Amino acid sequence: MATYRHPGVYLEEIPSGARPIEAVGTSTAAFLGFAARGPEASPVFISSWDDYAQAFGGLRAVTAPRGDSLGHAVRAFFHNGGSAAYVVRLARGAEAARGFMLTDGDPPAGPDDHLLRIEAASGGAWGNALRVALSRQDDGETPPRFTLVVEERLDGEYEEQERFEDLTLDESRADFIEGKVNDDSRRVRVTLGEVSDYQLGTSRSAGDLATLDPVTLNGTSFTVTLDGSAQAQHSVEVSFDAAEFTVDDDLVAVAEEIQEQVQQGVSSDANPRTNFTCEATPEGLVLTSGSRLPGSAVVVPPADDDDAAVLLGLGVAHGGVETTGSQHLAGLIAAGGSVVLEEGDDGSDPGAGEYDAGLAAVEGIGDVSILCLPGQVWADDGTGNAVIDAAIAQAERLRNRMVILDPPPDATLETAGQVKALGLPSSTYAVLYYPWVTVGNPHYTPEPPPGAPRSPRFVQVPPSGFAAGMWARTDSRRGVWKAPAGVETALLGLAGLEQEVQEVHQGALNPLGVNCLRSLPGFGAVIWGARTLATRASPEWRYVPVRRTAIFIQQSLYNGIQWAVFEPNDASLWSALRLNIEAFMNGLFRAGAFQGGKASDAYFVRCGLGDTMTQGDIDRGQVIVQVGFAPLKPAEFVIIRLQQKVGQA
């Protein structure tokens, strides 16, 4: 409380008690499925089809009658009114295309001879179309600077997509190649060495062996271990029992014998290290690994006194010096070079495990109110779909989103028996649309190149993306309480419907919660149904707008009254809650969200001792607010009763 210590005027602000409740969004969708590229099992927010094309590669080319389910669903969503979505790419066993580049001038013989690792930004065969070039800038700057260019093969020709200039190999600088490229590139990731020098692993003998007393090596041996943590180790035993070797007479012959035996010992290995060398120098023997990977090493372990390692002074335990290979590119890049990335693989279709990871990724995103799984369809034999069941379970648990299901492709639903045979779930959070949609294939070419697969002119895609887009458009134009159906819902971006639903057939499907897409003369293809799959199980939640309006109110109130937690639980708190919630509900009433000609008929808000709470509730720290509303229900059946007027005499 304020204190008043001296005479004067004091200014104070008194809270009004008004805490306006903000309405939550209702039209953000989440799409889970297989895409050509993009981060895996990680939600990516997009606000347009162009965003999807940039992040996930657009529509995949297909040769089957059914198209790219995820791509076409997202495209239909934005074409039909959607404005915000999260996309989760799922893939099983996808491998990123990769390449190695920048040697010290020798022709590359494999990954061991390369310095810079380049990978596609995500797994998938798409990365095999990338080519990366790195060149040193001739500007005399210190440290030296480089330019990296990423090209992509489009229509048979490489086209530049990204360019990064003024890169350095100094990890302490802001223009370090790893940080700059990996932060800004949508297509590649680069990895540079971790330590300061680029050397081959070596083992040097102790001192000048020529000054030693004559030493005979016949009948002796020692062990050489090549390489360390970078790869599997290779241990070779070198024996001097084939001939007399006297160190001070012929050190070169000793070196050649060591080199030959080690090379023979590793030549049969799956990853041979035949570049191993042993050289006689005035300072003694120098054993070199020949491997340029991090961890490259030549290690001679401790041995008994009569071992050749002791006699030659090899190994740290016997006075020798050993160095581990490491990487540093600064002095080794000459004219630069380019590499085409290879070995990218799409993997196989995602399974239940991948979808579980995708659902977990979107569970905590409160903005999501529409969940679509294009590519996952309800089985036509009545066995269901575990992935769809998991999505519905999430929606029922969170109570902030609804799932749009896709029917089996090529299914013909004309009778109640056919629908019942599917064994559809009866959830108020699940909605089904039928049939599949026919769209034009943008990859269709009348005369493909010789040997190229022929893409169909039209492909079949699931209806969920079209429905989700229409939900979003209806929300923005009319409100979430308006049924997303009727002649206002003319669908865009389709060539036709897989099945033509007649009125007699819809009469059997509608009571079971199957929402039909129909072609109406003068209106085109429209959505002609607005029911949940709980049409019979929970009649009060029969209609899509009723369930979605309830979700909208619940989530808005949940977010809007967080301030009440830990406030004193007395009449002033109850009054403030009623005041703010009534203001929110009255705003919806004035917008036409409820039935009723006056506010008291449209909604009520109750909170108080003896009304919604007992003293026991208060003692347990509970504040209970009861909110009711009279939902608008769609006029499914417009009935005109016509009769003749009898003439009057």
ABEGO torsion letter per residue (X at the ends): XBBBABBEBBBBBBBAGBBBBBBBBAABBBBBEBBABEBBGBBBBBABAAAAAAAAGEBBBBABABBBAAAAAAAAAAAAGBABBBBBBBBBGBBBBBBBBGBAGBBBAEAAABABBBBBABBEAAAAABBBBBBBBBAGBOBBBBBBBBBBBBGGBBBBABBBBGBBABAABAABAAAAAAAABAABBBBBBABABBBBBBBBBBEBAAABBBBBABGBBBBBBBEBAABBBBBBBBBBAABBBBAAABAAAAAAAAAAAAAAAAAABABBBAABBBBBBAAEBBBBAGBABBGBBBBBBBBBAABAAAAAGBEAAAGBBBBBBBBBAAAABBAEBBBBBBGBBAEBBBBAAAAAAAAAAAAABAABABBBBBGBBBBAAGAEBAAAAAAAAAAAAAGABBBBBBBBBGBBBABAAAAAAAGBBBBAABBBBOBBBBBBBAABBABBBBGBBBBBABBBBBAAAAAAAAAAAAAAAAEAABBBBEAAABBBGBAEBABBBBAAAAAAAAAAGBBBBBBBBGAEBBBBBABBAAAAABAAAABAAAAAAAAAAAAAAAAAAAAABGBBBBAAAAAAAAAAAAAAAAAAAAAGABBEABAAAABBBBBEBGAABBAAAAAAGBBBBBBBBBBBBBBABBBBBBBBBBBBX
